[in-house]
Amino acid sequence: MTSVTFRSEGGRLCAFHVEGHSGYAPAGSDIVCAAVTSAVRLTECALNDVLGLAAPVRVRPREGAISLRLPTGLGETAEATSQTLLAALMVHLQALHEEYPDHIIVFCEDDEEEESSSHSQGKDG
């Protein structure tokens, strides 16, 4: 299964991590993997090659993983465009999950929510 995690900080989408193979079909014939890969590549190219953001990307082919983190301190236009691109990627991948729920799952993590929930649980969990 392909697992996708989007991270936000203070309501700002700041990163995504995609990992795993969907298992929908054999390699080379897997339309779910192809859809995910194409969408992620388009988003990364738009951010780095078109907008010139130099967002760090980490690829681990063996695990079928890619991560991207937006830089901080972007100008207003670059920030708005980046948020639109990451939001569109999230909507697209969530739509894939609705169509292929056994092959892709999408998580959204907000660092502020994690901090508040870990503080409310205390040391014993």
N, CA and C atoms as an extended XYZ file, in Angstrom:
375
Properties=species:S:1:pos:R:3:atomname:S:1:resname:S:1:resid:I:1 pbc="F F F"
N         0.836       -1.180        0.000 N   MET     1
C         0.000        0.000        0.000 CA  MET     1
C         0.883        1.246        0.000 C   MET     1
N         0.448        2.253       -0.726 N   THR     2
C         1.139        3.535       -0.731 CA  THR     2
C         0.599        4.380        0.411 C   THR     2
N         1.510        4.922        1.198 N   SER     3
C         1.154        5.775        2.322 CA  SER     3
C         1.653        7.193        2.042 C   SER     3
N         0.763        8.161        2.181 N   VAL     4
C         1.105        9.563        1.936 CA  VAL     4
C         0.829       10.343        3.212 C   VAL     4
N         1.796       11.133        3.632 N   THR     5
C         1.613       11.985        4.806 CA  THR     5
C         1.927       13.424        4.425 C   THR     5
N         0.958       14.300        4.663 N   PHE     6
C         1.165       15.735        4.496 CA  PHE     6
C         1.352       16.328        5.882 C   PHE     6
N         2.305       17.237        6.011 N   ARG     7
C         2.554       17.900        7.289 CA  ARG     7
C         2.223       19.381        7.141 C   ARG     7
N         1.628       19.908        8.188 N   SER     8
C         1.393       21.343        8.222 CA  SER     8
C         1.877       21.895        9.551 C   SER     8
N         2.237       23.141        9.520 N   GLU     9
C         2.678       23.852       10.717 CA  GLU     9
C         1.905       25.153       10.756 C   GLU     9
N         1.085       25.301       11.764 N   GLY    10
C         0.297       26.516       11.891 CA  GLY    10
C        -0.637       26.753       10.721 C   GLY    10
N        -1.184       25.668       10.169 N   GLY    11
C        -2.095       25.793        9.044 CA  GLY    11
C        -1.418       25.901        7.691 C   GLY    11
N        -0.102       25.919        7.667 N   ARG    12
C         0.669       26.006        6.416 CA  ARG    12
C         1.136       24.617        6.019 C   ARG    12
N         0.706       24.134        4.846 N   LEU    13
C         1.242       22.877        4.335 CA  LEU    13
C         2.730       23.083        4.099 C   LEU    13
N         3.551       22.230        4.677 N   CYS    14
C         4.992       22.466        4.583 CA  CYS    14
C         5.768       21.276        4.027 C   CYS    14
N         5.156       20.088        3.985 N   ALA    15
C         5.913       18.921        3.534 CA  ALA    15
C         4.973       17.775        3.181 C   ALA    15
N         5.516       16.847        2.397 N   PHE    16
C         4.822       15.586        2.176 CA  PHE    16
C         5.843       14.471        2.086 C   PHE    16
N         5.377       13.269        2.412 N   HIS    17
C         6.197       12.062        2.325 CA  HIS    17
C         5.317       10.972        1.714 C   HIS    17
N         5.806       10.350        0.665 N   VAL    18
C         5.098        9.263       -0.010 CA  VAL    18
C         5.981        8.032        0.063 C   VAL    18
N         5.388        6.897        0.445 N   GLU    19
C         6.194        5.687        0.592 CA  GLU    19
C         5.373        4.453        0.271 C   GLU    19
N         6.030        3.502       -0.353 N   GLY    20
C         5.431        2.204       -0.599 CA  GLY    20
C         4.868        2.051       -1.998 C   GLY    20
N         4.610        0.816       -2.340 N   HIS    21
C         4.032        0.475       -3.633 CA  HIS    21
C         2.576        0.095       -3.410 C   HIS    21
N         1.713        0.530       -4.288 N   SER    22
C         0.280        0.342       -4.067 CA  SER    22
C        -0.149       -1.118       -4.099 C   SER    22
N         0.520       -1.929       -4.895 N   GLY    23
C         0.145       -3.334       -4.988 CA  GLY    23
C        -1.109       -3.575       -5.807 C   GLY    23
N        -1.530       -2.576       -6.558 N   TYR    24
C        -2.731       -2.724       -7.384 CA  TYR    24
C        -2.490       -3.699       -8.541 C   TYR    24
N        -1.285       -3.629       -9.121 N   ALA    25
C        -0.915       -4.480      -10.254 CA  ALA    25
C         0.598       -4.641      -10.251 C   ALA    25
N         1.123       -5.557      -11.070 N   PRO    26
C         2.576       -5.718      -11.142 CA  PRO    26
C         3.269       -4.423      -11.584 C   PRO    26
N         4.527       -4.278      -11.175 N   ALA    27
C         5.319       -3.103      -11.563 CA  ALA    27
C         5.265       -2.923      -13.074 C   ALA    27
N         5.094       -1.688      -13.483 N   GLY    28
C         4.990       -1.383      -14.903 CA  GLY    28
C         3.568       -1.360      -15.417 C   GLY    28
N         2.639       -1.931      -14.640 N   SER    29
C         1.229       -1.971      -15.035 CA  SER    29
C         0.321       -1.358      -13.972 C   SER    29
N         0.906       -0.826      -12.928 N   ASP    30
C         0.145       -0.356      -11.772 CA  ASP    30
C        -0.322        1.081      -11.985 C   ASP    30
N        -1.624        1.245      -12.272 N   ILE    31
C        -2.149        2.582      -12.565 CA  ILE    31
C        -2.197        3.470      -11.326 C   ILE    31
N        -2.324        2.883      -10.139 N   VAL    32
C        -2.337        3.684       -8.913 CA  VAL    32
C        -0.943        4.261       -8.676 C   VAL    32
N         0.079        3.421       -8.784 N   CYS    33
C         1.456        3.913       -8.636 CA  CYS    33
C         1.774        4.967       -9.696 C   CYS    33
N         1.331        4.737      -10.912 N   ALA    34
C         1.589        5.691      -11.986 CA  ALA    34
C         0.920        7.032      -11.699 C   ALA    34
N        -0.303        7.010      -11.190 N   ALA    35
C        -1.014        8.251      -10.883 CA  ALA    35
C        -0.321        9.012       -9.754 C   ALA    35
N         0.093        8.298       -8.717 N   VAL    36
C         0.783        8.931       -7.587 CA  VAL    36
C         2.113        9.515       -8.043 C   VAL    36
N         2.894        8.714       -8.752 N   THR    37
C         4.207        9.163       -9.216 CA  THR    37
C         4.090       10.385      -10.110 C   THR    37
N         3.174       10.364      -11.036 N   SER    38
C         3.003       11.489      -11.949 CA  SER    38
C         2.611       12.763      -11.205 C   SER    38
N         1.680       12.650      -10.278 N   ALA    39
C         1.233       13.823       -9.519 CA  ALA    39
C         2.349       14.389       -8.649 C   ALA    39
N         3.104       13.511       -7.996 N   VAL    40
C         4.210       13.958       -7.143 CA  VAL    40
C         5.296       14.615       -7.979 C   VAL    40
N         5.640       14.012       -9.113 N   ARG    41
C         6.663       14.604       -9.990 CA  ARG    41
C         6.224       15.952      -10.522 C   ARG    41
N         4.972       16.069      -10.928 N   LEU    42
C         4.467       17.350      -11.420 CA  LEU    42
C         4.567       18.424      -10.333 C   LEU    42
N         4.167       18.080       -9.123 N   THR    43
C         4.217       19.038       -8.015 CA  THR    43
C         5.662       19.447       -7.734 C   THR    43
N         6.564       18.480       -7.664 N   GLU    44
C         7.978       18.793       -7.394 CA  GLU    44
C         8.570       19.649       -8.499 C   GLU    44
N         8.268       19.339       -9.746 N   CYS    45
C         8.784       20.138      -10.869 CA  CYS    45
C         8.224       21.556      -10.844 C   CYS    45
N         6.949       21.684      -10.528 N   ALA    46
C         6.341       23.017      -10.464 CA  ALA    46
C         7.001       23.848       -9.357 C   ALA    46
N         7.224       23.231       -8.204 N   LEU    47
C         7.827       23.955       -7.085 CA  LEU    47
C         9.287       24.314       -7.345 C   LEU    47
N        10.063       23.342       -7.801 N   ASN    48
C        11.501       23.563       -7.922 CA  ASN    48
C        11.943       24.077       -9.285 C   ASN    48
N        11.447       23.500      -10.351 N   ASP    49
C        11.919       23.875      -11.682 CA  ASP    49
C        11.222       25.117      -12.226 C   ASP    49
N         9.924       25.271      -11.932 N   VAL    50
C         9.192       26.425      -12.452 CA  VAL    50
C         9.296       27.612      -11.495 C   VAL    50
N         8.979       27.383      -10.210 N   LEU    51
C         9.045       28.471       -9.236 CA  LEU    51
C        10.454       28.732       -8.724 C   LEU    51
N        11.356       27.766       -8.892 N   GLY    52
C        12.741       27.935       -8.455 CA  GLY    52
C        12.923       27.974       -6.952 C   GLY    52
N        12.121       27.211       -6.212 N   LEU    53
C        12.164       27.278       -4.752 CA  LEU    53
C        13.322       26.515       -4.121 C   LEU    53
N        13.881       25.570       -4.799 N   ALA    54
C        14.938       24.721       -4.242 CA  ALA    54
C        14.456       24.009       -2.976 C   ALA    54
N        13.229       23.510       -3.015 N   ALA    55
C        12.697       22.736       -1.890 CA  ALA    55
C        13.457       21.414       -1.814 C   ALA    55
N        13.985       21.088       -0.649 N   PRO    56
C        14.725       19.836       -0.517 CA  PRO    56
C        13.847       18.619       -0.815 C   PRO    56
N        14.394       17.711       -1.607 N   VAL    57
C        13.700       16.480       -1.978 CA  VAL    57
C        14.597       15.311       -1.605 C   VAL    57
N        14.008       14.297       -1.004 N   ARG    58
C        14.755       13.085       -0.670 CA  ARG    58
C        14.051       11.918       -1.331 C   ARG    58
N        14.792       11.169       -2.132 N   VAL    59
C        14.239       10.009       -2.841 CA  VAL    59
C        14.953        8.757       -2.347 C   VAL    59
N        14.166        7.732       -2.026 N   ARG    60
C        14.703        6.428       -1.640 CA  ARG    60
C        14.033        5.388       -2.525 C   ARG    60
N        14.624        5.102       -3.691 N   PRO    61
C        13.989        4.217       -4.671 CA  PRO    61
C        13.678        2.820       -4.132 C   PRO    61
N        14.543        2.284       -3.310 N   ARG    62
C        14.347        0.922       -2.806 CA  ARG    62
C        13.033        0.797       -2.027 C   ARG    62
N        12.715        1.846       -1.253 N   GLU    63
C        11.480        1.858       -0.472 CA  GLU    63
C        10.311        2.455       -1.260 C   GLU    63
N        10.592        2.948       -2.452 N   GLY    64
C         9.561        3.635       -3.212 CA  GLY    64
C         9.116        4.883       -2.484 C   GLY    64
N        10.087        5.675       -1.990 N   ALA    65
C         9.762        6.816       -1.135 CA  ALA    65
C        10.311        8.119       -1.697 C   ALA    65
N         9.548        9.182       -1.470 N   ILE    66
C         9.992       10.528       -1.802 CA  ILE    66
C         9.418       11.481       -0.761 C   ILE    66
N        10.235       12.422       -0.338 N   SER    67
C         9.819       13.446        0.615 CA  SER    67
C        10.205       14.799        0.063 C   SER    67
N         9.392       15.801        0.360 N   LEU    68
C         9.678       17.177       -0.039 CA  LEU    68
C         9.256       18.085        1.093 C   LEU    68
N        10.081       19.092        1.370 N   ARG    69
C         9.770       20.095        2.395 CA  ARG    69
C         9.933       21.471        1.784 C   ARG    69
N         8.906       22.300        1.932 N   LEU    70
C         8.989       23.670        1.434 CA  LEU    70
C         9.962       24.478        2.276 C   LEU    70
N        10.712       25.353        1.637 N   PRO    71
C        11.553       26.259        2.422 CA  PRO    71
C        10.674       27.284        3.144 C   PRO    71
N        11.214       27.884        4.177 N   THR    72
C        10.496       28.945        4.879 CA  THR    72
C        10.895       30.293        4.284 C   THR    72
N        10.178       31.309        4.661 N   GLY    73
C        10.518       32.663        4.238 CA  GLY    73
C        10.249       32.948        2.775 C   GLY    73
N         9.261       32.281        2.200 N   LEU    74
C         8.936       32.514        0.795 CA  LEU    74
C         8.211       33.846        0.636 C   LEU    74
N         8.350       34.443       -0.520 N   GLY    75
C         7.597       35.644       -0.834 CA  GLY    75
C         6.113       35.322       -0.930 C   GLY    75
N         5.288       36.355       -0.932 N   GLU    76
C         3.838       36.165       -0.905 CA  GLU    76
C         3.338       35.340       -2.088 C   GLU    76
N         3.805       35.638       -3.285 N   THR    77
C         3.342       34.914       -4.475 CA  THR    77
C         3.817       33.466       -4.455 C   THR    77
N         5.084       33.240       -4.133 N   ALA    78
C         5.625       31.881       -4.079 CA  ALA    78
C         4.916       31.063       -2.999 C   ALA    78
N         4.635       31.687       -1.857 N   GLU    79
C         3.945       30.987       -0.773 CA  GLU    79
C         2.530       30.587       -1.198 C   GLU    79
N         1.804       31.516       -1.786 N   ALA    80
C         0.427       31.232       -2.221 CA  ALA    80
C         0.411       30.142       -3.289 C   ALA    80
N         1.330       30.220       -4.233 N   THR    81
C         1.388       29.220       -5.299 CA  THR    81
C         1.769       27.855       -4.738 C   THR    81
N         2.720       27.831       -3.830 N   SER    82
C         3.148       26.575       -3.197 CA  SER    82
C         2.004       25.927       -2.429 C   SER    82
N         1.253       26.725       -1.699 N   GLN    83
C         0.129       26.193       -0.941 CA  GLN    83
C        -0.941       25.622       -1.871 C   GLN    83
N        -1.169       26.310       -2.982 N   THR    84
C        -2.140       25.815       -3.964 CA  THR    84
C        -1.680       24.483       -4.547 C   THR    84
N        -0.407       24.382       -4.889 N   LEU    85
C         0.117       23.145       -5.472 CA  LEU    85
C         0.041       21.984       -4.485 C   LEU    85
N         0.438       22.209       -3.234 N   LEU    86
C         0.381       21.127       -2.248 CA  LEU    86
C        -1.062       20.747       -1.922 C   LEU    86
N        -1.951       21.739       -1.860 N   ALA    87
C        -3.366       21.436       -1.608 CA  ALA    87
C        -3.957       20.630       -2.760 C   ALA    87
N        -3.603       20.988       -3.987 N   ALA    88
C        -4.098       20.249       -5.150 CA  ALA    88
C        -3.578       18.812       -5.140 C   ALA    88
N        -2.308       18.629       -4.784 N   LEU    89
C        -1.751       17.276       -4.680 CA  LEU    89
C        -2.514       16.479       -3.624 C   LEU    89
N        -2.797       17.099       -2.492 N   MET    90
C        -3.518       16.417       -1.427 CA  MET    90
C        -4.915       16.007       -1.896 C   MET    90
N        -5.628       16.906       -2.542 N   VAL    91
C        -6.978       16.594       -3.027 CA  VAL    91
C        -6.928       15.452       -4.045 C   VAL    91
N        -5.961       15.504       -4.945 N   HIS    92
C        -5.820       14.452       -5.957 CA  HIS    92
C        -5.560       13.094       -5.306 C   HIS    92
N        -4.629       13.058       -4.348 N   LEU    93
C        -4.287       11.789       -3.713 CA  LEU    93
C        -5.419       11.287       -2.827 C   LEU    93
N        -6.174       12.191       -2.198 N   GLN    94
C        -7.344       11.769       -1.423 CA  GLN    94
C        -8.421       11.182       -2.348 C   GLN    94
N        -8.556       11.743       -3.546 N   ALA    95
C        -9.507       11.197       -4.520 CA  ALA    95
C        -9.072        9.798       -4.953 C   ALA    95
N        -7.774        9.588       -5.123 N   LEU    96
C        -7.274        8.246       -5.438 CA  LEU    96
C        -7.586        7.277       -4.296 C   LEU    96
N        -7.448        7.753       -3.069 N   HIS    97
C        -7.776        6.902       -1.919 CA  HIS    97
C        -9.249        6.493       -1.941 C   HIS    97
N       -10.123        7.436       -2.273 N   GLU    98
C       -11.550        7.112       -2.336 CA  GLU    98
C       -11.841        6.060       -3.407 C   GLU    98
N       -11.104        6.118       -4.507 N   GLU    99
C       -11.314        5.172       -5.600 CA  GLU    99
C       -10.603        3.841       -5.355 C   GLU    99
N        -9.452        3.878       -4.704 N   TYR   100
C        -8.633        2.680       -4.465 CA  TYR   100
C        -8.244        2.604       -2.979 C   TYR   100
N        -9.208        2.449       -2.075 N   PRO   101
C        -8.911        2.520       -0.640 CA  PRO   101
C        -7.981        1.420       -0.121 C   PRO   101
N        -7.860        0.322       -0.830 N   ASP   102
C        -6.965       -0.756       -0.392 CA  ASP   102
C        -5.534       -0.566       -0.882 C   ASP   102
N        -5.289        0.527       -1.623 N   HIS   103
C        -3.978        0.683       -2.253 CA  HIS   103
C        -3.268        1.998       -1.944 C   HIS   103
N        -3.989        2.980       -1.415 N   ILE   104
C        -3.367        4.250       -1.041 CA  ILE   104
C        -4.114        4.827        0.156 C   ILE   104
N        -3.350        5.369        1.088 N   ILE   105
C        -3.928        6.030        2.257 CA  ILE   105
C        -3.234        7.373        2.423 C   ILE   105
N        -3.998        8.375        2.830 N   VAL   106
C        -3.477        9.733        2.963 CA  VAL   106
C        -3.698       10.208        4.395 C   VAL   106
N        -2.627       10.697        5.007 N   PHE   107
C        -2.670       11.253        6.359 CA  PHE   107
C        -2.328       12.734        6.302 C   PHE   107
N        -2.905       13.492        7.217 N   CYS   108
C        -2.574       14.907        7.364 CA  CYS   108
C        -2.193       15.124        8.818 C   CYS   108
N        -0.993       15.631        9.044 N   GLU   109
C        -0.509       15.860       10.401 CA  GLU   109
C        -0.227       17.346       10.584 C   GLU   109
N        -0.757       17.907       11.653 N   ASP   110
C        -0.498       19.304       11.992 CA  ASP   110
C         0.378       19.303       13.233 C   ASP   110
N         1.556       19.900       13.133 N   ASP   111
C         2.486       19.905       14.260 CA  ASP   111
C         1.879       20.513       15.516 C   ASP   111
N         1.023       21.524       15.368 N   GLU   112
C         0.390       22.136       16.537 CA  GLU   112
C        -0.551       21.163       17.219 C   GLU   112
N        -1.319       20.373       16.434 N   GLU   113
C        -2.221       19.392       17.019 CA  GLU   113
C        -1.452       18.309       17.750 C   GLU   113
N        -0.329       17.860       17.162 N   GLU   114
C         0.479       16.822       17.798 CA  GLU   114
C         1.009       17.311       19.135 C   GLU   114
N         1.477       18.570       19.173 N   GLU   115
C         2.008       19.115       20.417 CA  GLU   115
C         0.920       19.186       21.475 C   GLU   115
N        -0.271       19.671       21.122 N   SER   116
C        -1.329       19.813       22.112 CA  SER   116
C        -1.837       18.454       22.571 C   SER   116
N        -1.922       17.459       21.664 N   SER   117
C        -2.401       16.143       22.082 CA  SER   117
C        -1.363       15.436       22.935 C   SER   117
N        -0.071       15.612       22.658 N   SER   118
C         0.933       14.949       23.469 CA  SER   118
C         1.013       15.600       24.860 C   SER   118
N         0.755       16.905       24.928 N   HIS   119
C         0.758       17.563       26.233 CA  HIS   119
C        -0.454       17.134       27.049 C   HIS   119
N        -1.587       16.904       26.408 N   SER   120
C        -2.796       16.547       27.151 CA  SER   120
C        -2.756       15.096       27.611 C   SER   120
N        -1.935       14.240       26.997 N   GLN   121
C        -1.876       12.841       27.388 CA  GLN   121
C        -1.000       12.617       28.614 C   GLN   121
N        -0.103       13.504       28.866 N   GLY   122
C         0.781       13.331       30.005 CA  GLY   122
C         1.855       12.304       29.717 C   GLY   122
N         2.653       11.992       30.725 N   LYS   123
C         3.785       11.088       30.549 CA  LYS   123
C         3.356        9.635       30.406 C   LYS   123
N         2.243        9.254       30.991 N   ASP   124
C         1.815        7.871       30.966 CA  ASP   124
C         1.013        7.523       29.710 C   ASP   124
N         0.693        8.492       28.868 N   GLY   125
C        -0.034        8.209       27.624 CA  GLY   125
C        -1.459        8.157       27.892 C   GLY   125
